[in-house]
Amino acid sequence: MKNLKYIVLFLLLPIILYSCTDKMTTNNPQQGEVKENKYPSSEDAVQNGKNDLMALLKNKSFNIDIDAAALEKSIPNTPIPVYEVSFERLLTSESDSLATISEDSRKLNTPLVTENKVIAVITTSKIENGWQLNEITNPSLSNDLNEIRGSLQMNAPISVFEIPNINATLYEAKMDGRAMYFTNYKGQSLRQPVPGDSLMKQLRVDAQIFQRKFGEQLKKGPLVK
């Protein structure tokens, strides 16, 4: 049920954005047109997303499990780049580095943090001549980051790698020049880092199994994210 309300919230985001920008136009008729979901920087989009989320928390129609006071005090932490791993490269590459088989990042997850706790995560993406706001809350991502940050006991740079078809999400933390991987893929714990070489072997095997089963269907288009 909780997941359902966040799905509804995600679907309502375009309406929320329209409503907010429509209000801006009403208050300033010189603008003429409703402002589109486009910002000069990711930081601007994040601030607008935070404002929209705070407005939603004041709406009693939504029972969102976020502390409004903590959100108001929160500040944006270091943006986390999101990379999509190339499924084709994963099938054949012998590399133990996810970065070498991934596309360039065009998406950022920005944690809003209060007292070293992630309160919410704002997702933005690069578009032509600017940035757009994609998502204003993702409770599962917030929980994941809090678990990983607790395990690291320090603010290490983090990247997210998403693997299509086998639906795996991996977090890479850089500490002392080396990469540590965290994932809950196939029941693994986010509190314990996973060795990169064994992780890549498992991902490659799972990708090859998927390819054997659904390779012909994949030629027609993506099956799952």
C-alpha positions as CSV (number, residue, x, y, z in Angstrom):
1,M,0.0,0.0,0.0
2,K,2.9,2.3,0.9
3,N,4.5,1.6,-2.5
4,L,1.2,2.5,-4.2
5,K,1.0,6.0,-2.8
6,Y,4.6,6.7,-4.0
7,I,3.6,5.4,-7.5
8,V,0.6,7.8,-7.4
9,L,2.9,10.6,-6.3
10,F,5.3,9.9,-9.2
11,L,2.5,10.0,-11.7
12,L,1.3,13.3,-10.2
13,L,4.7,15.0,-10.6
14,P,3.9,16.5,-14.1
15,I,0.6,17.9,-12.7
16,I,2.4,19.3,-9.7
17,L,5.1,20.9,-11.8
18,Y,2.4,22.4,-14.1
19,S,0.5,23.7,-11.1
20,C,3.5,25.4,-9.6
21,T,4.6,27.0,-12.8
22,D,1.0,28.0,-13.7
23,K,0.9,29.8,-10.3
24,M,4.1,31.6,-11.2
25,T,2.6,32.8,-14.5
26,T,-0.6,34.0,-12.8
27,N,1.4,36.1,-10.4
28,N,3.6,37.4,-13.2
29,P,1.4,37.8,-16.3
30,Q,4.4,39.4,-18.1
31,Q,5.8,35.9,-18.5
32,G,3.1,35.0,-21.0
33,E,3.5,31.2,-21.1
34,V,3.7,28.5,-18.5
35,K,7.3,27.7,-17.7
36,E,8.4,24.2,-18.8
37,N,10.2,21.7,-16.7
38,K,13.6,23.0,-17.6
39,Y,16.3,24.6,-15.4
40,P,19.7,26.1,-16.0
41,S,21.3,23.7,-13.5
42,S,20.6,20.5,-11.5
43,E,20.8,22.6,-8.3
44,D,18.0,24.8,-9.5
45,A,15.8,21.8,-10.3
46,V,16.6,20.2,-6.9
47,Q,15.6,23.3,-5.0
48,N,12.3,23.4,-7.0
49,G,11.8,19.7,-6.3
50,K,12.3,20.3,-2.6
51,N,9.8,23.1,-2.6
52,D,7.2,21.0,-4.4
53,L,7.7,18.1,-1.9
54,M,7.3,20.5,1.1
55,A,4.1,21.7,-0.4
56,L,2.9,18.1,-0.8
57,L,3.6,17.4,2.8
58,K,1.2,20.2,3.8
59,N,-1.5,18.6,1.8
60,K,-3.5,16.2,4.0
61,S,-4.6,14.2,1.0
62,F,-1.1,12.6,0.9
63,N,0.1,10.5,3.7
64,I,3.8,10.7,2.9
65,D,6.2,9.2,5.4
66,I,8.7,12.1,5.5
67,D,9.4,14.4,8.4
68,A,8.4,17.9,7.2
69,A,10.6,19.7,9.8
70,A,13.6,17.6,8.9
71,L,13.0,18.2,5.2
72,E,12.7,21.9,5.7
73,K,16.1,21.9,7.5
74,S,17.7,19.6,5.0
75,I,20.5,20.7,2.6
76,P,21.5,19.1,-0.7
77,N,24.4,16.7,-0.3
78,T,26.9,15.7,-3.1
79,P,24.9,14.7,-6.2
80,I,25.2,11.0,-7.0
81,P,25.7,10.2,-10.7
82,V,23.6,7.4,-12.1
83,Y,25.0,5.2,-14.9
84,E,23.3,2.7,-17.0
85,V,25.4,-0.4,-17.6
86,S,25.5,-1.6,-21.2
87,F,23.8,-5.0,-21.2
88,E,25.7,-6.0,-24.4
89,R,29.1,-5.0,-22.9
90,L,28.3,-6.9,-19.7
91,L,27.7,-10.1,-21.7
92,T,31.1,-10.1,-23.3
93,S,33.4,-7.9,-21.2
94,E,36.0,-9.5,-18.8
95,S,36.4,-6.2,-16.9
96,D,35.8,-6.0,-13.2
97,S,34.9,-2.3,-13.4
98,L,31.3,-1.2,-14.0
99,A,32.5,2.2,-15.2
100,T,34.2,0.7,-18.2
101,I,31.0,-0.9,-19.5
102,S,28.6,1.9,-18.7
103,E,27.1,4.8,-20.7
104,D,27.9,8.4,-19.7
105,S,25.9,9.6,-16.8
106,R,23.0,12.0,-17.7
107,K,21.1,11.6,-14.4
108,L,21.8,12.7,-10.8
109,N,20.3,11.6,-7.5
110,T,20.7,14.4,-5.0
111,P,20.2,13.4,-1.3
112,L,18.6,16.0,1.0
113,V,20.3,15.5,4.3
114,T,19.6,16.5,7.9
115,E,21.9,15.6,10.7
116,N,23.7,13.0,8.5
117,K,20.4,11.3,7.6
118,V,19.0,11.2,4.0
119,I,15.4,12.6,4.3
120,A,14.6,12.5,0.6
121,V,16.3,12.1,-2.8
122,I,15.6,14.4,-5.8
123,T,16.3,13.0,-9.2
124,T,17.3,15.3,-12.1
125,S,18.5,14.6,-15.7
126,K,20.4,16.4,-18.3
127,I,18.5,17.6,-21.3
128,E,19.3,19.9,-24.2
129,N,20.5,23.2,-22.8
130,G,19.5,22.5,-19.3
131,W,18.2,20.1,-16.6
132,Q,14.8,18.7,-15.8
133,L,13.2,17.4,-12.6
134,N,12.3,13.7,-12.7
135,E,11.4,12.5,-9.2
136,I,10.9,14.3,-5.9
137,T,11.0,11.4,-3.6
138,N,12.2,7.8,-3.7
139,P,11.8,6.1,-0.3
140,S,13.7,2.9,-1.2
141,L,16.7,4.9,-2.5
142,S,16.7,7.0,0.7
143,N,16.7,3.9,2.8
144,D,19.5,2.3,0.7
145,L,21.7,5.4,1.0
146,N,21.1,5.6,4.8
147,E,22.2,1.9,5.1
148,I,25.3,2.4,3.0
149,R,26.3,5.6,4.7
150,G,26.0,3.9,8.0
151,S,28.2,1.1,6.8
152,L,30.9,3.4,5.5
153,Q,31.0,5.6,8.7
154,M,32.1,8.5,6.5
155,N,31.0,10.5,3.4
156,A,32.7,8.6,0.6
157,P,31.8,9.5,-3.1
158,I,29.0,7.2,-4.3
159,S,27.8,6.3,-7.8
160,V,24.8,4.3,-8.8
161,F,24.9,1.7,-11.6
162,E,21.7,0.3,-13.0
163,I,21.7,-2.8,-15.1
164,P,18.7,-3.4,-17.5
165,N,17.0,-6.7,-18.0
166,I,18.3,-8.4,-14.9
167,N,17.1,-5.4,-12.9
168,A,20.1,-4.9,-10.6
169,T,21.1,-1.7,-8.8
170,L,24.6,-1.4,-7.5
171,Y,26.2,1.4,-5.4
172,E,29.9,2.1,-5.8
173,A,31.8,3.9,-3.0
174,K,35.3,5.1,-3.5
175,M,37.5,4.9,-0.4
176,D,41.3,5.3,-0.4
177,G,41.4,5.0,-4.2
178,R,39.6,1.7,-4.4
179,A,36.0,0.8,-5.3
180,M,33.6,-0.9,-2.9
181,Y,30.3,-2.2,-4.1
182,F,27.0,-2.5,-2.2
183,T,23.8,-4.0,-3.4
184,N,20.7,-5.8,-2.3
185,Y,20.6,-7.8,-5.5
186,K,19.5,-11.4,-4.9
187,G,19.1,-10.8,-1.2
188,Q,22.6,-9.4,-0.5
189,S,23.0,-7.0,2.4
190,L,23.7,-3.3,1.8
191,R,25.6,-3.3,5.1
192,Q,28.4,-5.5,3.7
193,P,30.5,-4.6,0.7
194,V,30.7,-7.2,-2.1
195,P,34.0,-8.0,-3.8
196,G,34.0,-6.5,-7.3
197,D,35.4,-9.5,-9.1
198,S,32.8,-12.0,-7.7
199,L,30.0,-9.5,-8.2
200,M,30.9,-9.0,-11.8
201,K,31.1,-12.8,-12.4
202,Q,27.6,-13.2,-10.9
203,L,26.1,-10.3,-13.0
204,R,27.7,-11.6,-16.2
205,V,26.3,-15.2,-15.6
206,D,22.8,-13.8,-14.9
207,A,23.0,-11.6,-18.0
208,Q,24.0,-14.5,-20.1
209,I,21.2,-16.6,-18.7
210,F,18.7,-13.8,-19.5
211,Q,20.1,-13.5,-23.0
212,R,19.7,-17.2,-23.7
213,K,16.1,-17.1,-22.6
214,F,15.0,-13.8,-24.0
215,G,17.6,-12.8,-26.6
216,E,15.1,-13.0,-29.6
217,Q,12.6,-10.9,-27.8
218,L,15.3,-8.3,-26.9
219,K,15.9,-7.8,-30.6
220,K,12.4,-6.3,-30.8
221,G,13.0,-3.9,-27.9
222,P,13.7,-3.7,-24.1
223,L,11.7,-6.1,-21.9
224,V,12.3,-4.5,-18.5
225,K,14.4,-1.7,-17.2
